[in-house]
Amino acid sequence: MFVTRLISGVILLAVMILAVCVNGPVLFFFLLAISLIGMFELYRATGVRGESDNLLTITAYAGCVLYYILVWFGWKDYYLPGVLAAMILLLFVYVFLFPKYHSDEVMTAFFGIVYVAVSLSFIYQTRNLKDGQFYVWLIFICSWGCDTMAYVAGRLFGRHKMAPVLSPKKTIEGAVGGVAGAALIGAIYAAAIGRFLESGSSRILIFALISAVGALVSMTGDLAASAIKRNKDIKDYGNLIPGHGGILDRFDSVIITAPIIYILTFASL
């Protein structure tokens, strides 16, 4: 099991690094693909996805594609109208096919667009900021770096449970270690690439602060995804990534970290 998890993790990391480095259509369509897969996993887990001709989820997928088209062309003034248009289309399906779909299904369908598709698109948007080829890696430092450091700190010093019902193995000490570790990695990363930044002077403190805030948010994302699984009594969202589960199992913290890193990065430029 460990070997399988390690191999699939290395492959996933290699694909992610390649997509981010190449950028352009490669990263764009990679994120679009995992957004659609992630939405599929969420709808299956929450019971929204039923029969094959489920017009509600088909409309949600169309909303995802619509939003990504706007992102591709950089039409930022239409991002919010695009999301609202997707919501209106879902309401059309809900109203004119009533009572086929329930209100909670409609709300979950819309939630999937925002939670998965819109959030993951910020990886692409961060990559395309000024110095984005450097800032985009903060998303993964905050999420996967925090996760690793929290695990190590929790194993060494963990005594007090952080969320005993939701995630019994997570501790307050581990959380502190994760945030501190992410901040440290961010600072080291800034020191290593500072001379390549167009913005000039050292940004060690800025990178450390962004990484610390992002790490806090990433833990919330991890716990939120776990909470949904607990509510639905499932272990994993899928089995697409051997040893890890589905897209949402691996990208649960990245999903809500990406928008925060984009906002903080944009504000710091």
C-alpha positions as CSV (number, residue, x, y, z in Angstrom):
1,M,0.0,0.0,0.0
2,F,2.8,2.4,0.9
3,V,4.7,1.7,-2.4
4,T,1.5,2.2,-4.4
5,R,0.8,5.5,-2.6
6,L,4.4,6.6,-3.1
7,I,4.5,5.8,-6.8
8,S,1.1,7.4,-7.6
9,G,2.1,10.4,-5.5
10,V,5.3,10.9,-7.4
11,I,3.5,10.5,-10.7
12,L,0.9,13.0,-9.7
13,L,3.5,15.5,-8.5
14,A,5.5,15.1,-11.7
15,V,2.4,15.8,-13.8
16,M,1.5,18.8,-11.7
17,I,5.0,20.2,-11.9
18,L,5.1,19.7,-15.7
19,A,1.7,21.4,-16.2
20,V,2.5,24.4,-14.0
21,C,5.9,24.9,-15.7
22,V,4.6,24.6,-19.2
23,N,1.6,26.7,-18.4
24,G,-0.7,27.8,-21.3
25,P,-3.1,25.3,-22.7
26,V,-1.4,22.4,-20.8
27,L,-2.1,23.8,-17.4
28,F,-5.5,25.2,-18.4
29,F,-6.9,22.0,-19.7
30,F,-5.3,20.0,-16.9
31,L,-7.2,22.1,-14.4
32,L,-10.4,22.0,-16.4
33,A,-10.2,18.2,-16.5
34,I,-9.5,17.8,-12.7
35,S,-12.3,20.3,-12.0
36,L,-14.8,18.3,-13.9
37,I,-13.6,15.1,-12.3
38,G,-13.7,16.7,-8.8
39,M,-17.2,17.9,-9.4
40,F,-18.2,14.4,-10.5
41,E,-16.7,13.0,-7.3
42,L,-18.5,15.6,-5.2
43,Y,-21.9,15.0,-6.8
44,R,-21.5,11.2,-6.5
45,A,-20.6,11.5,-2.9
46,T,-23.5,13.8,-2.0
47,G,-26.1,11.9,-4.0
48,V,-26.7,14.6,-6.7
49,R,-25.5,12.4,-9.5
50,G,-28.2,9.9,-10.2
51,E,-29.4,8.6,-13.6
52,S,-27.2,9.0,-16.6
53,D,-29.4,11.8,-18.1
54,N,-29.2,13.9,-15.0
55,L,-29.7,17.4,-16.5
56,L,-28.8,19.1,-13.3
57,T,-25.2,17.8,-13.2
58,I,-24.9,18.2,-16.9
59,T,-25.8,21.9,-16.5
60,A,-23.3,22.3,-13.7
61,Y,-20.5,20.8,-15.9
62,A,-21.5,23.2,-18.6
63,G,-21.3,26.1,-16.1
64,C,-17.8,24.9,-15.2
65,V,-16.8,24.9,-18.9
66,L,-18.4,28.4,-19.4
67,Y,-16.4,29.8,-16.5
68,Y,-13.1,28.3,-17.8
69,I,-13.7,29.8,-21.2
70,L,-14.0,33.2,-19.6
71,V,-10.7,32.5,-17.7
72,W,-9.0,31.4,-20.8
73,F,-9.8,34.7,-22.6
74,G,-9.0,36.7,-19.4
75,W,-12.5,38.3,-19.4
76,K,-12.3,39.2,-15.7
77,D,-15.2,41.5,-15.8
78,Y,-17.4,38.5,-16.8
79,Y,-16.2,36.0,-14.2
80,L,-18.9,36.8,-11.7
81,P,-21.7,37.2,-14.3
82,G,-20.6,33.8,-15.7
83,V,-21.0,32.1,-12.3
84,L,-24.4,33.8,-11.8
85,A,-25.4,32.6,-15.3
86,A,-24.6,29.1,-14.2
87,M,-26.7,29.5,-11.1
88,I,-29.6,30.8,-13.2
89,L,-29.4,27.9,-15.6
90,L,-29.4,25.5,-12.6
91,L,-32.5,27.2,-11.3
92,F,-34.2,26.9,-14.7
93,V,-33.6,23.1,-14.6
94,Y,-34.9,23.0,-11.0
95,V,-38.1,25.0,-11.8
96,F,-39.1,23.6,-15.2
97,L,-38.4,20.0,-14.2
98,F,-39.9,20.3,-10.7
99,P,-40.3,18.1,-8.7
100,K,-37.6,16.0,-10.3
101,Y,-34.8,17.7,-8.3
102,H,-34.7,18.8,-4.7
103,S,-33.5,22.2,-3.5
104,D,-30.5,20.7,-1.7
105,E,-29.4,19.0,-4.9
106,V,-29.5,22.4,-6.8
107,M,-27.5,24.1,-4.1
108,T,-25.0,21.3,-4.0
109,A,-24.7,21.5,-7.8
110,F,-23.9,25.2,-7.7
111,F,-21.6,24.7,-4.7
112,G,-19.6,22.2,-6.8
113,I,-19.0,24.9,-9.5
114,V,-17.7,27.4,-7.0
115,Y,-16.0,25.0,-4.5
116,V,-14.2,22.9,-7.1
117,A,-14.0,24.6,-10.6
118,V,-13.7,28.3,-9.6
119,S,-11.3,27.6,-6.8
120,L,-9.0,25.4,-8.8
121,S,-8.9,28.0,-11.6
122,F,-6.9,30.3,-9.3
123,I,-3.9,28.0,-9.8
124,Y,-4.0,29.1,-13.5
125,Q,-4.7,32.7,-12.6
126,T,-1.9,32.9,-10.1
127,R,0.5,31.3,-12.6
128,N,-0.3,34.2,-15.0
129,L,0.3,37.0,-12.5
130,K,3.5,39.0,-12.6
131,D,6.2,36.7,-11.3
132,G,3.5,34.0,-11.3
133,Q,5.9,31.3,-12.3
134,F,7.3,31.7,-8.8
135,Y,4.3,32.6,-6.7
136,V,2.2,29.7,-7.9
137,W,4.3,27.3,-6.0
138,L,3.2,28.9,-2.7
139,I,-0.2,27.2,-3.3
140,F,1.5,23.8,-3.0
141,I,3.9,24.9,-0.2
142,C,0.9,26.0,1.8
143,S,-1.2,22.9,1.2
144,W,1.1,19.9,0.8
145,G,4.0,21.4,2.7
146,C,1.8,22.3,5.6
147,D,0.3,18.8,5.5
148,T,3.7,17.1,5.7
149,M,5.1,19.4,8.4
150,A,1.9,19.0,10.5
151,Y,2.2,15.2,10.2
152,V,5.8,15.3,11.4
153,A,5.0,17.8,14.3
154,G,2.0,15.8,15.3
155,R,3.9,12.6,15.5
156,L,6.7,14.1,17.5
157,F,4.8,16.5,19.8
158,G,1.0,15.9,19.3
159,R,-0.9,15.7,22.6
160,H,-4.0,17.8,22.3
161,K,-6.7,16.8,19.7
162,M,-7.7,19.6,17.4
163,A,-10.9,18.1,16.0
164,P,-11.5,14.8,17.9
165,V,-14.8,13.9,16.2
166,L,-13.9,15.0,12.7
167,S,-10.3,14.0,12.5
168,P,-9.0,12.2,15.7
169,K,-5.4,12.0,14.5
170,K,-5.0,15.8,14.0
171,T,-3.5,17.7,16.9
172,I,-3.1,21.3,17.9
173,E,0.7,20.8,18.0
174,G,0.6,19.4,14.6
175,A,-1.4,22.3,13.3
176,V,1.1,24.8,14.8
177,G,4.0,22.8,13.3
178,G,2.2,22.8,9.9
179,V,1.8,26.6,9.9
180,A,5.3,27.3,11.2
181,G,6.8,24.7,8.8
182,A,5.0,26.2,5.8
183,A,6.1,29.7,6.8
184,L,9.7,28.4,7.1
185,I,9.6,26.7,3.7
186,G,8.1,29.8,2.2
187,A,10.9,31.9,3.6
188,I,13.6,29.5,2.3
189,Y,11.9,29.4,-1.1
190,A,11.9,33.2,-1.2
191,A,15.6,33.4,-0.3
192,A,16.3,30.9,-3.1
193,I,14.4,32.6,-5.9
194,G,14.5,36.2,-4.7
195,R,17.0,37.3,-7.3
196,F,14.7,36.1,-10.1
197,L,11.7,38.2,-9.1
198,E,11.0,41.2,-11.2
199,S,9.7,43.0,-8.0
200,G,13.3,43.3,-6.9
201,S,14.0,43.4,-3.2
202,S,13.9,40.3,-1.0
203,R,10.4,39.1,-0.2
204,I,11.3,36.6,2.5
205,L,8.9,38.0,5.1
206,I,6.1,38.4,2.6
207,F,6.5,34.8,1.4
208,A,6.6,33.6,5.0
209,L,3.4,35.5,5.9
210,I,1.6,34.3,2.7
211,S,2.6,30.7,3.4
212,A,1.5,30.9,7.1
213,V,-2.0,32.3,6.2
214,G,-2.3,29.8,3.3
215,A,-1.4,27.0,5.6
216,L,-4.1,27.9,8.1
217,V,-6.6,28.0,5.2
218,S,-5.3,24.7,3.8
219,M,-6.1,22.9,7.0
220,T,-9.6,24.2,6.9
221,G,-9.9,22.9,3.4
222,D,-8.7,19.5,4.4
223,L,-11.1,19.3,7.4
224,A,-14.0,20.5,5.3
225,A,-13.5,17.8,2.7
226,S,-13.3,15.3,5.5
227,A,-16.5,16.6,7.0
228,I,-18.4,16.0,3.8
229,K,-17.1,12.5,3.7
230,R,-18.1,12.0,7.3
231,N,-21.6,13.3,6.6
232,K,-21.9,10.9,3.7
233,D,-20.2,8.0,5.5
234,I,-17.6,7.4,2.8
235,K,-13.8,6.8,3.1
236,D,-12.7,8.4,-0.2
237,Y,-14.2,10.4,-2.9
238,G,-12.9,8.0,-5.6
239,N,-10.1,5.7,-6.5
240,L,-8.6,7.5,-9.5
241,I,-5.2,8.0,-7.7
242,P,-4.1,4.6,-6.2
243,G,-3.4,4.9,-2.5
244,H,-4.7,8.5,-2.3
245,G,-8.3,8.2,-3.4
246,G,-9.9,10.7,-5.8
247,I,-9.1,14.1,-7.0
248,L,-10.8,15.7,-4.0
249,D,-8.9,13.5,-1.6
250,R,-5.6,14.8,-3.0
251,F,-6.6,18.4,-3.8
252,D,-8.9,19.1,-0.8
253,S,-6.5,21.6,0.8
254,V,-5.3,23.0,-2.6
255,I,-8.9,23.9,-3.6
256,I,-9.4,26.7,-1.1
257,T,-5.7,27.6,-0.7
258,A,-5.4,28.6,-4.4
259,P,-7.9,31.6,-4.2
260,I,-6.3,32.9,-1.0
261,I,-2.7,32.7,-2.4
262,Y,-4.0,34.6,-5.5
263,I,-5.5,37.3,-3.4
264,L,-2.5,37.7,-1.1
265,T,-0.1,37.6,-4.0
266,F,-2.1,40.1,-6.0
267,A,-2.2,42.4,-3.0
268,S,1.5,42.1,-2.4
269,L,2.6,43.0,-5.9
